[in-house]
Protein backbone atom coordinates (compact mmCIF):
# COMPACT_ATOMS: atom_id res chain seq x y z
CA UNK A 1 0.00 0.00 0.00
CA UNK A 2 1.41 3.44 -0.87
CA UNK A 3 0.42 7.04 -1.32
CA UNK A 4 -1.15 6.27 -4.72
CA UNK A 5 -3.89 4.42 -2.87
CA UNK A 6 -4.40 7.44 -0.63
CA UNK A 7 -5.19 9.53 -3.69
CA UNK A 8 -7.43 6.81 -5.09
CA UNK A 9 -9.42 6.73 -1.86
CA UNK A 10 -10.29 10.41 -2.13
CA UNK A 11 -10.87 10.24 -5.88
CA UNK A 12 -13.33 7.36 -5.52
CA UNK A 13 -15.70 9.52 -3.49
CA UNK A 14 -15.76 12.14 -6.23
CA UNK A 15 -16.24 9.65 -9.09
CA UNK A 16 -19.12 7.84 -7.43
CA UNK A 17 -21.05 11.08 -7.03
CA UNK A 18 -24.04 11.27 -4.77
CA UNK A 19 -25.68 8.36 -6.53
CA UNK A 20 -28.24 7.71 -3.82
CA UNK A 21 -29.65 11.24 -4.00
CA UNK A 22 -32.87 11.99 -5.84
CA UNK A 23 -32.60 14.42 -8.77
CA UNK A 24 -34.17 17.13 -6.61
CA UNK A 25 -31.68 16.55 -3.80
CA UNK A 26 -28.80 16.52 -6.27
CA UNK A 27 -29.92 19.79 -7.82
CA UNK A 28 -30.18 21.39 -4.39
CA UNK A 29 -26.69 20.18 -3.47
CA UNK A 30 -25.25 21.46 -6.75
CA UNK A 31 -26.71 24.90 -6.09
CA UNK A 32 -24.75 24.98 -2.83
CA UNK A 33 -21.44 23.79 -4.23
CA UNK A 34 -18.47 25.45 -2.66
CA UNK A 35 -16.09 27.70 -4.53
CA UNK A 36 -12.59 26.24 -4.70
CA UNK A 37 -9.40 28.29 -4.49
CA UNK A 38 -6.05 26.94 -5.70
CA UNK A 39 -3.50 27.66 -2.97
CA UNK A 40 0.05 26.82 -3.98
CA UNK A 41 3.62 27.77 -3.23
CA UNK A 42 7.24 26.62 -3.54
CA UNK A 43 10.40 27.71 -1.78
CA UNK A 44 13.90 26.42 -2.48
CA UNK A 45 16.80 27.15 -0.15
CA UNK A 46 20.49 26.36 -0.04
CA UNK A 47 21.85 25.70 3.43
CA UNK A 48 25.44 25.95 4.53
CA UNK A 49 25.81 23.55 7.43
CA UNK A 50 28.28 23.90 10.27
CA UNK A 51 29.47 20.29 10.01
CA UNK A 52 30.82 18.52 6.91
CA UNK A 53 28.35 16.56 4.79
CA UNK A 54 29.59 13.31 3.19
CA UNK A 55 30.03 13.61 -0.58
CA UNK A 56 28.74 17.23 -0.59
CA UNK A 57 31.05 20.15 -1.40
CA UNK A 58 31.35 23.19 0.86
CA UNK A 59 28.86 21.77 3.38
CA UNK A 60 26.00 22.79 1.07
CA UNK A 61 22.59 21.13 1.20
CA UNK A 62 19.52 22.18 -0.78
CA UNK A 63 15.90 21.98 0.33
CA UNK A 64 12.57 22.36 -1.46
CA UNK A 65 9.17 22.79 0.20
CA UNK A 66 6.06 22.88 -1.96
CA UNK A 67 2.30 22.70 -1.45
CA UNK A 68 -0.91 22.79 -3.46
CA UNK A 69 -4.33 22.84 -1.82
CA UNK A 70 -7.56 23.07 -3.78
CA UNK A 71 -9.71 24.18 -0.87
CA UNK A 72 -12.45 26.74 -0.22
CA UNK A 73 -11.76 29.99 1.61
CA UNK A 74 -11.53 29.01 5.27
CA UNK A 75 -12.79 32.40 6.38
CA UNK A 76 -16.35 31.08 6.20
CA UNK A 77 -15.66 28.54 8.96
CA UNK A 78 -15.59 29.07 12.71
CA UNK A 79 -12.18 29.75 14.31
CA UNK A 80 -12.24 26.27 15.88
CA UNK A 81 -12.96 24.47 12.60
CA UNK A 82 -10.55 26.71 10.70
CA UNK A 83 -7.83 25.86 13.23
CA UNK A 84 -8.38 22.12 12.80
CA UNK A 85 -8.20 22.46 9.02
CA UNK A 86 -4.94 24.42 9.25
CA UNK A 87 -3.51 21.63 11.40
CA UNK A 88 -4.72 19.12 8.81
CA UNK A 89 -2.93 20.98 6.04
CA UNK A 90 0.33 22.01 7.67
CA UNK A 91 0.43 20.55 11.18
CA UNK A 92 0.43 24.13 12.46
CA UNK A 93 -1.59 24.81 15.61
CA UNK A 94 -0.44 28.40 16.12
CA UNK A 95 -1.26 30.15 12.82
CA UNK A 96 -4.69 31.80 12.57
CA UNK A 97 -4.93 31.77 8.76
CA UNK A 98 -4.12 29.24 6.08
CA UNK A 99 -1.88 31.79 4.36
CA UNK A 100 0.19 32.34 7.50
CA UNK A 101 0.58 28.60 8.03
CA UNK A 102 1.58 28.14 4.38
CA UNK A 103 4.37 30.71 4.66
CA UNK A 104 5.66 29.08 7.83
CA UNK A 105 5.65 25.71 6.11
CA UNK A 106 7.63 27.03 3.14
CA UNK A 107 10.30 28.49 5.43
CA UNK A 108 10.68 25.33 7.52
CA UNK A 109 13.93 23.39 7.33
CA UNK A 110 14.38 19.71 8.06
CA UNK A 111 17.69 20.63 9.66
CA UNK A 112 17.96 22.02 13.20
CA UNK A 113 18.74 25.73 13.54
CA UNK A 114 21.94 24.96 15.44
CA UNK A 115 23.16 22.91 12.45
CA UNK A 116 22.79 25.76 9.93
CA UNK A 117 25.50 28.40 9.46
CA UNK A 118 23.80 30.24 6.58
CA UNK A 119 20.79 29.94 4.29
CA UNK A 120 19.86 31.62 1.04
CA UNK A 121 16.89 31.43 -1.31
CA UNK A 122 17.52 29.79 -4.70
CA UNK A 123 15.38 29.43 -7.82
CA UNK A 124 15.42 25.63 -8.04
CA UNK A 125 17.12 22.48 -6.81
CA UNK A 126 20.41 21.88 -8.63
CA UNK A 127 22.13 19.22 -6.50
CA UNK A 128 21.16 15.78 -5.24
CA UNK A 129 20.46 14.35 -2.75
CA UNK A 130 18.35 17.08 -1.22
CA UNK A 131 15.71 17.53 1.44
CA UNK A 132 12.14 18.03 0.27
CA UNK A 133 8.62 18.22 1.66
CA UNK A 134 5.44 18.22 -0.40
CA UNK A 135 1.79 18.66 0.59
CA UNK A 136 -1.20 18.33 -1.72
CA UNK A 137 -4.86 18.33 -0.88
CA UNK A 138 -8.43 18.77 -2.01
CA UNK A 139 -12.01 18.67 -0.84
CA UNK A 140 -14.97 16.54 -1.93
CA UNK A 141 -18.58 17.52 -1.32
CA UNK A 142 -21.21 14.99 -0.29
CA UNK A 143 -24.35 17.04 0.31
CA UNK A 144 -23.72 19.00 3.49
CA UNK A 145 -20.59 17.00 4.30
CA UNK A 146 -17.20 18.22 3.11
CA UNK A 147 -14.27 15.77 3.04
CA UNK A 148 -10.99 17.66 3.33
CA UNK A 149 -7.94 15.53 2.59
CA UNK A 150 -4.20 16.00 2.29
CA UNK A 151 -1.32 13.85 1.16
CA UNK A 152 2.18 14.58 2.37
CA UNK A 153 5.56 13.18 1.47
CA UNK A 154 9.17 14.07 2.04
CA UNK A 155 12.78 13.00 2.11
CA UNK A 156 15.82 13.83 4.19
CA UNK A 157 19.06 13.62 2.23
CA UNK A 158 20.95 10.36 2.82
CA UNK A 159 18.04 8.78 4.73
CA UNK A 160 17.23 5.15 4.00
CA UNK A 161 13.80 6.08 2.66
CA UNK A 162 11.34 8.92 2.52
CA UNK A 163 8.07 9.34 4.38
CA UNK A 164 4.46 9.87 3.37
CA UNK A 165 0.93 9.82 4.72
CA UNK A 166 -2.70 10.79 4.28
CA UNK A 167 -4.90 12.93 6.52
CA UNK A 168 -8.60 13.75 6.40
CA UNK A 169 -11.32 15.71 8.16
CA UNK A 170 -15.05 15.84 7.55
CA UNK A 171 -16.92 19.11 8.14
CA UNK A 172 -20.70 19.33 8.45
CA UNK A 173 -21.76 22.52 6.67
CA UNK A 174 -25.02 22.72 8.62
CA UNK A 175 -23.32 22.95 12.00
CA UNK A 176 -19.95 24.20 10.74
CA UNK A 177 -18.22 21.65 12.96
CA UNK A 178 -15.68 18.92 12.31
CA UNK A 179 -17.26 15.45 12.45
CA UNK A 180 -15.47 12.96 14.70
CA UNK A 181 -16.03 9.21 14.87
CA UNK A 182 -17.51 9.55 18.36
CA UNK A 183 -20.13 11.90 16.91
CA UNK A 184 -21.33 9.05 14.71
CA UNK A 185 -21.06 6.01 16.94
CA UNK A 186 -20.05 4.66 20.34
CA UNK A 187 -16.31 4.21 19.82
CA UNK A 188 -15.53 2.44 23.12
CA UNK A 189 -14.92 -0.89 21.38
CA UNK A 190 -13.89 0.31 17.93
CA UNK A 191 -10.33 -1.00 18.31
CA UNK A 192 -11.58 -4.59 18.54
CA UNK A 193 -14.22 -4.00 15.86
CA UNK A 194 -11.59 -2.83 13.37
CA UNK A 195 -9.59 -6.01 14.01
CA UNK A 196 -12.75 -8.03 13.34
CA UNK A 197 -13.34 -6.09 10.13
CA UNK A 198 -9.84 -6.97 8.91
CA UNK A 199 -10.36 -10.62 9.78
CA UNK A 200 -13.96 -11.12 8.63
CA UNK A 201 -14.67 -8.78 5.71
CA UNK A 202 -13.53 -9.94 2.29
CA UNK A 203 -13.27 -6.36 1.02
CA UNK A 204 -10.35 -5.68 3.36
CA UNK A 205 -8.46 -8.84 2.43
CA UNK A 206 -9.04 -8.15 -1.26
CA UNK A 207 -7.54 -4.68 -0.80
CA UNK A 208 -4.46 -6.10 0.92
CA UNK A 209 -5.43 -4.95 4.41
CA UNK A 210 -5.02 -7.69 7.03
CA UNK A 211 -3.77 -8.16 10.59
CA UNK A 212 -0.56 -9.86 9.45
CA UNK A 213 1.65 -6.77 9.53
CA UNK A 214 0.30 -5.17 12.70
CA UNK A 215 2.64 -4.39 15.56
CA UNK A 216 2.21 -7.03 18.27
CA UNK A 217 0.61 -4.53 20.66
CA UNK A 218 -2.21 -3.96 18.13
CA UNK A 219 -2.94 -7.56 17.14
CA UNK A 220 -6.04 -7.68 19.34
CA UNK A 221 -7.05 -4.01 19.43
CA UNK A 222 -6.15 -1.23 17.01
CA UNK A 223 -5.50 2.30 18.32
CA UNK A 224 -7.70 5.24 17.36
CA UNK A 225 -7.23 5.79 13.60
CA UNK A 226 -5.36 8.75 12.18
CA UNK A 227 -8.54 9.67 10.32
CA UNK A 228 -11.58 8.32 8.53
CA UNK A 229 -13.67 8.91 5.44
CA UNK A 230 -17.29 8.29 4.49
CA UNK A 231 -17.95 7.15 0.93
CA UNK A 232 -20.29 9.16 -1.31
CA UNK A 233 -23.19 6.74 -0.76
CA UNK A 234 -22.75 7.12 3.01
CA UNK A 235 -22.74 3.36 3.37
CA UNK A 236 -19.06 2.71 4.25
CA UNK A 237 -16.72 4.21 6.84
CA UNK A 238 -13.01 3.71 6.12
CA UNK A 239 -10.54 4.23 8.94
CA UNK A 240 -6.93 4.84 7.96
CA UNK A 241 -3.58 4.55 9.68
CA UNK A 242 -0.38 6.14 8.39
CA UNK A 243 2.93 4.23 8.35
CA UNK A 244 4.19 3.47 11.87
CA UNK A 245 0.78 4.20 13.44
CA UNK A 246 -0.25 0.53 13.48
CA UNK A 247 2.31 -1.34 11.38
CA UNK A 248 5.88 -0.91 10.04
CA UNK A 249 6.78 1.45 7.22
CA UNK A 250 7.49 -1.49 4.92
CA UNK A 251 3.84 -2.55 5.16
CA UNK A 252 2.56 0.86 4.11
CA UNK A 253 -0.70 2.44 5.19
CA UNK A 254 -3.57 0.47 6.68
CA UNK A 255 -7.17 1.03 5.55
CA UNK A 256 -10.11 -0.59 7.34
CA UNK A 257 -13.38 -0.63 5.38
CA UNK A 258 -16.49 -0.99 7.56
CA UNK A 259 -19.88 -1.07 5.80
CA UNK A 260 -22.47 0.66 7.96
CA UNK A 261 -24.90 -2.28 7.84
CA UNK A 262 -22.10 -4.43 9.33
CA UNK A 263 -20.69 -1.79 11.66
CA UNK A 264 -24.08 -0.97 13.18
CA UNK A 265 -24.34 -4.59 14.37
CA UNK A 266 -21.15 -4.17 16.43
CA UNK A 267 -21.26 -0.53 17.55
CA UNK A 268 -24.24 1.60 18.45
CA UNK A 269 -24.81 4.54 16.12
CA UNK A 270 -25.64 7.89 17.67
CA UNK A 271 -28.79 9.76 16.61
CA UNK A 272 -26.55 12.03 14.54
CA UNK A 273 -24.88 8.98 12.97
CA UNK A 274 -28.26 7.54 12.01
CA UNK A 275 -29.19 10.88 10.46
CA UNK A 276 -25.96 10.99 8.45
CA UNK A 277 -26.05 7.37 7.22
CA UNK A 278 -29.81 6.99 6.78
CA UNK A 279 -31.90 3.86 7.42
CA UNK A 280 -30.97 2.34 4.06
CA UNK A 281 -27.41 1.93 5.31
CA UNK A 282 -28.01 0.18 8.61
CA UNK A 283 -31.46 -1.45 8.41
CA UNK A 284 -30.37 -4.43 6.34
ZILINDA-V292610 format. One record per helix or strand of 2 or more residues. SS is the DSSP state (a for helix, b for strand). FROM is the first residue (numbers start at 1). LEN is the number of residues. If there is no record, write none. Layout:
ss = <SS,SS>
from = <FROM,FROM>
len = <LEN,LEN>
This chain:
ss = <a,a,b,a,b,a,a,a,a,b,b,b,b,b,a,a,a,a,b,b,a,b,a,a,a>
from = <3,23,37,57,60,74,79,98,113,116,131,145,163,177,181,190,202,216,227,236,249,254,260,271,279>
len = <14,9,13,3,12,3,12,10,3,7,12,11,10,3,4,11,5,3,4,6,3,6,4,7,4>
